[in-house]
Structures are given as C-alpha cells and as structure tokens.
Amino acid sequence: MSENRRRAAAICMECGNALAVQVCPDGSVRPIGTGTNCSCGSDAFQVLESSGFPDGDEKRSRHEA
C-alpha cells in the first residue's frame, strides 16, 4: 500500500508551516509524523512541485554558470 504513495514537501494553507507529506494515489495528502493534520489543526495543504533541476543538480551552487 505505502509503495503507491510518494513523498513530497507541502505548505499548510492555514499557518504556512512546511511539512513532509505522503501523497496518496487518490490525491489525498497526509503529513508524515504528525497524524492527519498540521500541528495547527488544519488538514489543507499545498503540495510543492519539484525544483525543476535535473537529477543530481539540486546541490549546484547559485554562483555556478
């Protein structure tokens, strides 16, 4: 079951906290380690999209051209 979920970063829509979440195949989002809600009590999250960097380039310095 958990193999169908993907991990992502998300922002709580109520308080703005950044959280690690699991995104389920049905589109539901569950915080990792805090139950089903943010610590503020909200269950509304905006999943952040990937950075757009190709694999392995996330660590590249901003100063590299």
Order of alpha helices (4+ residues) and beta strands (2+ residues): beta-beta-beta-beta
